[in-house]
């Protein structure tokens, strides 16, 4: 049965409610990770975050882009009268094989002690690296399950399991193991949380996607493979792109500075993850639109998503801008280094929330090769920016490089969509653009005033009331 604008809006509204709840739960994980930073110290924390992100990126490589491919392909199974699970088992089995191969390679590197050749990773033991490496296998499985869940319009599975439960369990387990005097607590916590995530997924998904271990049986559908390969390269490039600043800080400034910057990244990611949560929700909606509907309904659907993303981001952004010292103090005084870098990261992700949902539209209309080219160009620009800016400006330089590639992608993506004669933004996004400028003004002017804590609280409540009123007026 073909999707309609009303059906799409109901799905987006329901997904928005899940996103609000998911966002509230996501706040727990960064707070816990900041506690982890305080307990383990900034050097150990910097290595942990950098290694964790590396394993997550390698897990993405293992999936060949098939998770994003399933998000696009599964809605078309219904349109083309194919079995709803067509392409799932083939994708899962290939990804499982690839993740085991990656683990074997990393295990060999650990046994040879190759990490000792990096001055930044010299404190990472072979056993610890081996435990980190093993986490790539359950992580790859979760990525495939998450993409499949989004493809059948159940994004709440990914939101609550992959984005919330797993990332919340990891620091809790690590802290418990630390106080129990168990070694390698951070690595074991990550591994156990990923395994638990898989165990939660399986009973939820097995009715629609029964698990079948036919490693060398059915081939991946050609249409799915052709879409997924460039999407996979794009996803991996995008993941590296979002982490390159932290890795460059680790290499150029050391694990201590990387630990400080990792805390700032986690705090600012409260804004970035909102957009990332909406992108896979928007993609299958766009993928299910005919050419006529792209011209008539896309603007309404896209502007609704931009407004909701920006609304949530502004609610979080005002809190971080008004109380940055209180947030950083959770980690300890050692982590209050170049706090202006946090402000740059915040506005980079706010800009991305407004303009980078365009990438979901491009992937939804099948332009995965374009997004790959865009990510490769952006990665080259980010590498150059980090290399030159970090030695000069330190953590602020890393944040500026993030802002630079987000600005590049924002301009390029939207110009390309305009060239395709598609229109994305309605007049209803204007009030949220004004609010974004207001947040920027508060960030710039706030240091010039000496506000008491109660005054900052009053300002935050006023901002929330203003945002709520804006939402009500733009929804009429």
DASULWO-V332076 format. One record per backbone hydrogen bond with DSSP energy under -1.0 kcal/mol. NH is the residue of the N-H (numbers start at 1). CO is the residue of the C=O. Records with the same first field share a line. If there is no record, write none. Layout:
BEGIN
NH: CO + CO
END
This chain:
BEGIN
8: 4
9: 5
10: 6
11: 7
12: 8
13: 9
14: 10
15: 11
16: 12
17: 13
18: 14
19: 15
20: 16
21: 17
22: 18
23: 19
24: 20
25: 21
26: 22
27: 23
28: 25
30: 26
31: 27
32: 28
33: 29
34: 30
35: 31
36: 32
37: 33
38: 34
39: 35
40: 36
41: 37
45: 41
46: 42
47: 43
48: 44
49: 45
50: 46
51: 47
52: 48
53: 49
54: 50
55: 51
56: 52
57: 53
58: 54
59: 55
60: 56
61: 57
62: 58
64: 61
66: 63
69: 65
70: 66
71: 67
72: 68
73: 69
74: 70
79: 75
80: 76
81: 78
82: 77
86: 83
88: 85
91: 87
92: 88
93: 89
94: 90
95: 91
96: 92
97: 93
98: 94
99: 95
100: 96
101: 97
102: 98
103: 99
104: 100
105: 101
106: 102
107: 103
108: 104
109: 105
110: 106
111: 107
112: 108
114: 109
116: 113
117: 114
118: 115
124: 121
129: 125
130: 126
131: 127
132: 128
133: 129
134: 130
136: 133
137: 134
139: 135
140: 136
141: 137
142: 138
143: 139
144: 140
145: 141
146: 142
147: 143
148: 144
149: 145
150: 146
151: 147
152: 148
153: 150
154: 149
157: 154
159: 155
160: 156
161: 157
163: 158
165: 160
166: 161
168: 164
169: 165
170: 166
172: 168
173: 169
174: 170
175: 171
176: 172
177: 173
178: 174
179: 175
180: 176
181: 178
182: 177
188: 184
189: 185
190: 186
191: 187
192: 188
193: 189
194: 190
195: 191
196: 192
197: 193
198: 194
199: 195
200: 196
201: 197
202: 198
205: 201
206: 202
209: 205
214: 212
217: 214
225: 221
226: 222
227: 223
228: 224
229: 225
231: 227
232: 228
233: 229
234: 230
235: 231
236: 232
237: 233
238: 234
239: 235
240: 236
241: 237
242: 238
244: 240
247: 243
248: 244
249: 245
250: 246
251: 247
252: 248
253: 249
258: 254
259: 255
260: 256
261: 257
262: 258
263: 259
264: 260
265: 261
266: 262
267: 263
268: 264
269: 265
270: 267
271: 268
272: 268
273: 269
275: 271
276: 272
277: 273
278: 274
279: 275
282: 278
283: 279
286: 282
287: 283
288: 284
289: 286
294: 290
295: 291
296: 292
297: 293
298: 293
301: 297
302: 298
303: 299
304: 300
305: 301
306: 302
307: 303
308: 304
309: 305
310: 306
311: 307
312: 308
313: 309
314: 310
315: 311
316: 312
317: 313
318: 314
320: 316
321: 317
322: 318
323: 319
327: 323
328: 324
329: 325
330: 327
332: 328
335: 332
336: 333
337: 335
341: 338
342: 339
344: 340
345: 341
346: 342
347: 343
348: 344
349: 345
350: 346
351: 347
352: 348
353: 349
354: 350
355: 351
356: 352
358: 355
359: 356
361: 357
362: 358
363: 359
364: 360
365: 361
366: 363
367: 362
371: 367
372: 368
373: 369
374: 370
375: 371
376: 372
377: 373
378: 374
379: 375
380: 376
381: 377
382: 378
383: 379
384: 380
385: 381
386: 382
387: 383
388: 384
389: 385
390: 386
393: 389
394: 390
396: 393
398: 394
399: 395
400: 396
401: 397
402: 398
403: 399
404: 400
405: 401
406: 402
407: 403
408: 404
409: 405
410: 406
411: 407
412: 408
413: 409
414: 410
415: 411
416: 412
417: 413
418: 414
419: 415
420: 416
421: 418
422: 417
429: 426
430: 427
433: 429
434: 430
435: 431
436: 432
437: 433
438: 434
439: 435
440: 436
441: 437
442: 438
443: 439
444: 440
445: 441
446: 442
448: 445
449: 446
456: 452
457: 453
458: 454
459: 455
460: 456
461: 457
462: 458
463: 459
464: 460
465: 461
466: 462
467: 463
468: 464
469: 465
470: 466
471: 467
472: 468
473: 469
474: 470
475: 471
END
